[in-house]
Amino acid sequence: MDYKINTLQLVCVAQFTAKAGKREELVAALAALIPDTRRESGCIRYELNVSLDDDNKVAFVEKFVDREAFDKHCAKDAIQDYFHNVMPELVESHHVEVFNQVIA
């Protein structure tokens, strides 16, 4: 099978496990980030998902035109506020990983 790796665009999967009793607050805090992020010029995809296997887990699947656009997104005040002020109150654990898409 032929494939190539898109080394320009960046895909991010950001997973968060809510603290006990904090899932709804976490989902609301993350959902509040969606409208502005989707308006960013480098944003291709920005969707929030809830786990079917664990009620406390949520994940963003994000795609940006390149690393620079992703880095600009991460530097935005709303994102920095979430990670530094909101997340410590609502999140038990998190994992953020970036990828390049394989195109088959």
FINU-76409 format. One record per residue: residue in three letters; x, y, z of N, C-alpha, C, O, CB in turn. Coordinates in steps of 0.001 Angstrom, whole numbers, plus 500000, padded with zeros to 6 digits. Glycine has a CB too. Example, Ala and Ser with C-alpha at 12.3 -4.5 7.8 and 13.67 -1.06 7.14 Angstrom:
REM FINU-76409
Ala513190494310507800512300495500507800513200496700507800514236496681508465511308495527509046Ser512850497750507080513670498940507140512900500030507870513409501138508039514084499402505725
END
This chain:
REM FINU-76409
Met500840498815500000500000500000500000500881501243500000501859501326500743499046500001501217Asp500528502194499169501255503453499121500691504414500162499482504492500380501182504073497709Tyr501586505127500782501163506148501730502231507223501788503365507033501349500906505543503137Lys501829508366502346502800509410502640502424510024503978501285509917504430502846510493501508Ile503373510648504583503137511306505859503105512807505621504047513391505085504228510924506907Asn502007513410506029501854514860505893502652515512507018502178515598508151500333515293505940Thr503850515966506707504716516537507733504448518015507995505041518603508900506150516354507339Leu503569518612507217503260520025507421502170520194508476502373520870509485502825520675506100Gln501020519580508238499907519730509174500181518968510465500899517968510477498597519241508537Leu499605519454511527499811518880512843498473518439513413497496519185513364500504519888513783Val498430517232513950497253516701514627497595516577516104498654516058516457496809515319514022Cys496713517045516958496915516958518398495745516187519012494583516417518675497046518382519034Val496078515273519915495064514593520715495357514958522166496406514609522708495075513015520485Ala494429515657522777494585516115524153493516515437525010492323515703524861494480517678524247Gln493960514562525904493026513794526741493073514308528175494139514611528712493361512276526701Phe491901514397528775491772514883530140490871513949530943489817513531530462491215516322530157Thr491285513623532161490446512854533075489993513799534179490811514360534908491214511609533663Ala488694513966534292488135514894535277488295514360536694488264513151536925486658515156534983Lys488464515274537630488423514910539040487010514437539356486063514779538648488842516112539957Ala486870513657540414485565513124540813484543514249540932484773515249541611485676512359542149Gly483413514066540260482326515032540307482540516292539493481731517215539581482086515410541693Lys483600516364538704483926517585537961483752517456536451484087518391535723485337517987538256Arg483236516320535953483150516104534507482359517196533797482821517733532790482520514761534225Glu481183517529534300480353518528533620481031519883533582480957520587532575479000518649534304Glu481690520257534669482415521523534686483569521497533684483828522489533003482942521823536099Leu484262520355533596485365520224532656484876520328531221485457521055530415486089518904532868Val483815519607530901483275519664529545482855521095529204483118521568528099482075518698529395Ala482216521776530128481787523158529887482994524076529667482973524928528778480939523671531072Ala484043523902530474485237524746530336485913524506528989486347525454528334486231524472531484Leu486003523251528578486630522927527298485757523371526125486266523892525133486905521425527207Ala484461523168526237483543523574525159483600525080524936483403525549523814482097523147525488Ala483868525839525990483955527296525862485129527715524974485128528824524440484093527939527245Leu486124526850524809487284527161523972487013526957522476487760527461521637488460526306524395Ile485963526229522147485727525814520766485448526973519801486125527065518776484577524860520731Pro484497527851520075484159528865519060485343529733518621485556529918517423483072529760519593Asp486107530262519565487233531118519197488327530332518483488928530824517528487806531795520436Thr488582529116518945489624528309518308489258527991516869490112528058515985489855527013519091Arg488011527648516623487597527326515253487716528526514318487792528355513101486166526816515248Arg487733529737514873487894530941514058489364531265513782489652532141512965487229532123514745Glu490288530586514437491709530833514202492047530453512765491582529429512263492593530034515209Ser492849531270512109493130531049510693493825529713510425493660529159509339493982532176510161Gly494579529188511356495298527942511134494581526698511590495111525596511448496586528004511802Cys493378526844512139492639525696512654491870524999511534491097525628510811491677526134513768Ile492091523702511402491353522895510440490248522111511147489138521987510628492303521937509692Arg490551521591512312489603520736513051489830520956514538490971521014514998489778519212512675Tyr488742521078515284488837521255516733487553520702517328486536521393517392489057522773517132Glu487609519455517762486395518818518274486627518206519639487681517633519915485903517751517308Leu485634518337520475485664517787521825484830516512521850483730516465521300485136518821522869Asn485366515483522492484712514176522540484679513665523972485588513939524756485435513166521624Val483634512924524312483549512271525619483702510771525413483229510217524421482197512605526340Ser484366510126526356484657508703526246483406507859526438482548508165527267485713508303527261Leu483322506805525665482241505825525838482584504830526939481700504157527470481969505078524518Asp483867504734527282484327503736528244484544504277529651484538503513530616485593503131527759Asp484736505581529776485029506179531077484354507544531133484742508466530415486575506302531318Asp483349507668531983482573508911532061483409510142532408482988511268532141481486508755533080Asn484571509942532993485383511081533406486404511514532367487128512484532590486086510755534674Lys486480510818531234487483511159530221486869511922529058485793511588528560488166509899529708Val487587512955528644487229513731527466488498513951526645489607513891527175486560515095527861Ala488330514204525362489499514411524507489184515384523385488115515339522776489983513081523926Phe490132516258523128490100517083521942490861516357520840491912515768521088490701518491522215Val490329516402519631491066516023518433491177517310517630490175517915517246490348514844517610Glu492413517712517386492683519011516782493564518830515550494397517926515495493357519962517800Lys493372519689514581494251519681513414494510521125513011493589521932512887493625518865512228Phe495797521430512810496214522772512434497055522709511162497666521684510860497005523442513582Val497079523810510423497764523834509129499261523575509255499878523053508326497537525168508450Asp499855523937510399501274523678510622501608523888512099500747524272512891502150524596509725Arg502845523638512453503288523757513842503163525193514336502807525428515491504735523276513984Glu503455526145513470503354527546513866501929527904514281501732528584515288503811528453512723Ala500946527460513524499543527730513870499166527068515182498447527652515993498610527244512756Phe499647525852515393499381525147516649500027525883517820499400526064518864499901523694516579Asp501275526306517650501964527030518719501267528354519043501170528737520209503421527290518326Lys500782529053518010500022530290518241498757529989519035498400530729519951499661530974516897His498085528905518682496880528488519417497222528251520887496534528741521782496266527200518790Cys498283527502521119498667527169522498499054528400523310498906528410524532499823526185522492Ala499544529432522640499968530652523327498817531609523609499002532582524340501015531359522510Lys497646531365523055496497532258523258496153532353524746496318531391525497495267531759522454Asp495677533522525155495340533754526562494343532734527097494501532242528215494780535149526737Ala493323532413526314492292531484526790492861530090527040492461529421527993491147531401525780Ile493776529654526205494380528334526372495322528343527570495320527410528373495136527908525092Gln496116529382527688497014529501528832496228529585530149496616528977531147497913530736528673Asp495127530339530143494281530433531326493723529071531696493700528703532871493144531426531097Tyr493269528317530694492740526978530973493811526112531642493563525537532702492243526305529667Phe494991526015531038496023525131531569496542525564532938496862524714533768497169525057530604His496630526863533188497213527333534439496207527570535565496557527443536738497952528588534185Asn494967527911535226493997528277536259492809527326536367492385526991537473493492529654535998Val492274526895535247491071526055535257491424524584535459490851523911536315490287526229533948Met492360524100534673492689522677534684493068522143536078492611521059536440493824522422533724Pro493875522848536866494230522300538179493023522024539080493075521143539938495159523249538881Glu491943522774538884490747522586539700489882521432539219489144520845540010489933523850539713Leu489960521094537932489013520152537344489620518837536869488897517856536700488336520799536208Val490928518797536651491548517659535969492434516850536912493307517380537599492368518144534776Glu492172515553536914492993514619537698494294514298536961495371514279537555492208513314537987Ser494172514044535644495352513755534833495073514163533388493923514315532975495735512245534919His496153514336532634495995514690531226497190514182530416498262513908530955495843516222531063His496972514069529131498031513649528214497782514362526888496694514269526321498062512073528032Val498793515070526402498704515777525132499811515237524227500980515192524610498827517336525329Glu499420514831523025500393514281522083500097514829520685498941515004520302500357512716522088Val501169515094519935501015515620518579501499514583517566502396513784517835501797516952518411Phe500863514627516385501098513636515351501173514322513994500775515476513832499995512562515360Asn501693513578513029501519513881511613500597512831511041500700511653511385502887513919510849Gln499700513245510173498718512334509572499363511470508499500162511954507697497544513123508974Val499009510180508489499401509277507420498302509315506382497132509105506705499648507823507944Ile498662509579505138497692509643504060497875508403503200498925508211502586497855510952503218Ala496853507567503159496921506309502401496102506415501135496033505459500363496429505125503251
END
